[in-house]
Amino acid sequence: MKYMIMMFGEAGTMMEVRSPEWIREMIGFMIQLDKDLRESGELVFNAGLADGSTAKLVRHENGVAVTTDGPFAESKESLVGYWVVDVVNEDRAIELASRIVEWSGVVELRQVADAPPEV
């Protein structure tokens, strides 16, 4: 079963609100988690994202694509990285998300759909 684990946090202000020791520990955790997931064969894909202040929205308005800066969610609500994992069951995905949430405070877990819904 494939799941996307999305980590939210305050990437833009992290250096101002967290100690260098905390940041080093968090980075060490992420590096080890990535290594463990690769070794177990569960990692499909992962990436960290640039700070949310660099985000753009593209909307369809009056038949034209319009680009604006944003979204500007609260920094703690900004998506900072994600993993796509292929695990044996939802319990394993929750186990992984439970480890990550210690570092971000908020993690969203969502199953990856195998196909679009039938209509």
KEKE-3310 file (N, C-alpha, C; in steps of 0.2 Angstrom, whole numbers, plus 5000, padded with zeros to 4 digits):
npx = (5004:5003:5008:5007:5017:5016:5025:5023:5028:5039:5048:5054:5056:5063:5077:5077:5069:5072:5085:5103:5107:5095:5091:5101:5099:5087:5089:5098:5090:5081:5090:5094:5081:5078:5088:5085:5072:5076:5084:5075:5067:5055:5054:5048:5049:5055:5056:5062:5055:5057:5056:5039:5037:5041:5032:5020:5004:4993:4980:4964:4956:4943:4946:4960:4976:4982:4995:5000:5008:5011:5002:5000:5001:5000:5016:5018:5010:5014:5019:5033:5041:5040:5037:5035:5029:5030:5021:5017:5005:4992:4995:5009:5012:5007:5015:5027:5024:5021:5034:5039:5032:5036:5046:5040:5027:5015:5009:5003:4994:4991:4983:4989:4981:4976:4971:4960:4944:4930:4917)
npy = (4994:5011:5026:5044:5053:5068:5082:5095:5112:5125:5131:5143:5151:5143:5143:5154:5151:5139:5129:5127:5114:5107:5108:5101:5088:5085:5085:5075:5064:5064:5061:5048:5041:5042:5034:5022:5019:5017:5006:4996:4995:5002:5015:5025:5038:5054:5071:5087:5103:5120:5135:5140:5153:5155:5150:5148:5152:5145:5149:5147:5158:5166:5160:5160:5157:5162:5168:5170:5176:5165:5151:5159:5152:5150:5149:5137:5129:5126:5116:5106:5095:5078:5061:5047:5031:5014:5002:4988:4989:5000:5003:5002:5014:5023:5021:5026:5040:5044:5044:5054:5065:5070:5079:5089:5092:5092:5080:5074:5060:5051:5039:5034:5034:5021:5022:5034:5039:5029:5034)
npz = (5000:4995:5003:5006:5016:5023:5029:5040:5044:5051:5041:5036:5047:5055:5059:5067:5078:5083:5091:5086:5090:5091:5077:5071:5076:5071:5057:5057:5061:5050:5039:5044:5044:5030:5025:5032:5027:5013:5014:5019:5008:5007:5003:4991:4985:4990:4996:5001:5003:4996:5006:5011:5007:4995:4986:4973:4967:4954:4946:4937:4929:4921:4909:4908:4913:4929:4939:4955:4970:4984:4992:5008:5021:5039:5046:5053:5046:5034:5020:5021:5017:5010:5010:4999:5002:5001:5009:5020:5027:5033:5047:5048:5040:5049:5060:5055:5052:5065:5070:5063:5066:5079:5076:5068:5073:5066:5054:5039:5033:5019:5009:4993:4979:4968:4956:4946:4953:4949:4937)
capx = (5000:5007:5005:5011:5018:5018:5027:5022:5033:5041:5055:5057:5059:5066:5084:5076:5065:5075:5092:5107:5107:5089:5091:5106:5096:5081:5092:5101:5084:5078:5095:5093:5075:5078:5092:5081:5067:5079:5086:5069:5063:5049:5054:5047:5051:5055:5059:5061:5053:5059:5051:5033:5037:5043:5027:5016:4998:4991:4972:4961:4951:4941:4949:4967:4980:4984:4999:5001:5012:5007:4998:5004:4998:5004:5022:5018:5005:5017:5022:5041:5044:5036:5039:5030:5032:5026:5022:5013:4998:4991:4998:5016:5012:5005:5021:5032:5021:5022:5041:5041:5028:5040:5050:5036:5021:5009:5010:4997:4996:4986:4984:4990:4976:4979:4967:4955:4938:4925:4911)
capy = (5000:5017:5032:5050:5056:5075:5085:5102:5115:5132:5131:5149:5154:5138:5145:5159:5149:5132:5129:5124:5107:5104:5107:5096:5082:5084:5083:5068:5060:5064:5057:5041:5039:5041:5028:5016:5017:5014:4999:4992:4995:5005:5022:5026:5044:5059:5077:5092:5108:5126:5138:5142:5160:5155:5147:5152:5149:5146:5148:5147:5164:5169:5156:5162:5155:5168:5166:5175:5173:5162:5153:5161:5149:5151:5145:5130:5125:5125:5109:5107:5089:5073:5054:5042:5025:5008:4999:4982:4991:5007:5003:5004:5021:5027:5021:5031:5046:5045:5046:5061:5071:5072:5084:5094:5094:5090:5076:5072:5054:5050:5034:5035:5031:5017:5025:5039:5036:5027:5038)
capz = (5000:4995:5007:5006:5022:5022:5035:5040:5049:5050:5038:5035:5053:5060:5061:5072:5084:5085:5093:5082:5092:5089:5070:5069:5078:5066:5051:5058:5061:5043:5036:5046:5042:5023:5024:5034:5022:5007:5015:5019:5002:5008:5001:4984:4983:4995:4994:5005:4999:4998:5010:5008:5005:4988:4983:4968:4965:4947:4945:4931:4929:4914:4903:4908:4919:4932:4944:4961:4976:4989:4998:5014:5027:5045:5044:5055:5042:5027:5019:5021:5014:5010:5008:4997:5005:4999:5016:5021:5029:5036:5053:5046:5038:5055:5064:5052:5053:5072:5072:5060:5070:5084:5074:5065:5076:5061:5049:5036:5030:5015:5004:4986:4975:4962:4949:4948:4955:4943:4937)
cpx = (5004:5004:5010:5011:5020:5019:5026:5027:5034:5048:5058:5059:5062:5073:5083:5073:5068:5083:5096:5107:5101:5089:5096:5103:5091:5084:5095:5095:5082:5083:5094:5087:5075:5082:5089:5076:5070:5081:5081:5065:5057:5048:5053:5050:5051:5058:5057:5059:5056:5054:5045:5032:5038:5037:5023:5009:4996:4984:4970:4955:4950:4945:4957:4970:4983:4988:5000:5005:5008:5006:5003:5000:5002:5010:5022:5013:5008:5020:5029:5044:5039:5040:5033:5033:5027:5027:5017:5006:4998:4995:5006:5017:5011:5012:5026:5030:5022:5029:5042:5038:5031:5044:5046:5030:5015:5012:5003:4999:4990:4988:4985:4985:4979:4976:4962:4948:4934:4919:4906)
cpy = (5006:5022:5038:5052:5063:5079:5092:5106:5122:5133:5138:5152:5149:5140:5150:5156:5142:5133:5126:5116:5104:5103:5102:5089:5080:5082:5076:5063:5059:5060:5049:5038:5037:5034:5021:5014:5014:5007:4994:4991:4998:5012:5022:5033:5049:5065:5082:5098:5115:5130:5140:5149:5161:5152:5151:5148:5150:5144:5150:5153:5167:5166:5157:5159:5161:5166:5172:5171:5170:5154:5155:5159:5151:5147:5138:5126:5124:5118:5110:5101:5084:5066:5051:5035:5019:5003:4993:4984:4998:5008:5005:5011:5025:5027:5026:5038:5048:5047:5053:5067:5074:5078:5090:5096:5092:5086:5074:5065:5052:5044:5036:5031:5027:5019:5030:5035:5034:5031:5035)
cpz = (5000:4999:5005:5013:5021:5029:5035:5045:5047:5047:5037:5041:5058:5063:5067:5079:5086:5087:5087:5083:5090:5081:5068:5071:5073:5060:5051:5058:5054:5039:5037:5043:5034:5022:5026:5029:5015:5008:5016:5013:5002:5004:4993:4981:4989:4993:5000:5000:5001:5002:5007:5005:4998:4983:4978:4967:4958:4947:4938:4932:4922:4909:4903:4914:4922:4938:4949:4966:4981:4988:5004:5020:5033:5044:5047:5051:5035:5026:5017:5018:5014:5008:5005:4998:5002:5005:5016:5023:5032:5043:5053:5044:5044:5059:5061:5053:5060:5074:5069:5064:5076:5082:5070:5068:5072:5055:5046:5032:5026:5010:4997:4983:4969:4956:4951:4949:4948:4943:4932)
residu = (MET:LYS:TYR:MET:ILE:MET:MET:PHE:GLY:GLU:ALA:GLY:THR:MET:MET:GLU:VAL:ARG:SER:PRO:GLU:TRP:ILE:ARG:GLU:MET:ILE:GLY:PHE:MET:ILE:GLN:LEU:ASP:LYS:ASP:LEU:ARG:GLU:SER:GLY:GLU:LEU:VAL:PHE:ASN:ALA:GLY:LEU:ALA:ASP:GLY:SER:THR:ALA:LYS:LEU:VAL:ARG:HIS:GLU:ASN:GLY:VAL:ALA:VAL:THR:THR:ASP:GLY:PRO:PHE:ALA:GLU:SER:LYS:GLU:SER:LEU:VAL:GLY:TYR:TRP:VAL:VAL:ASP:VAL:VAL:ASN:GLU:ASP:ARG:ALA:ILE:GLU:LEU:ALA:SER:ARG:ILE:VAL:GLU:TRP:SER:GLY:VAL:VAL:GLU:LEU:ARG:GLN:VAL:ALA:ASP:ALA:PRO:PRO:GLU:VAL)
# end
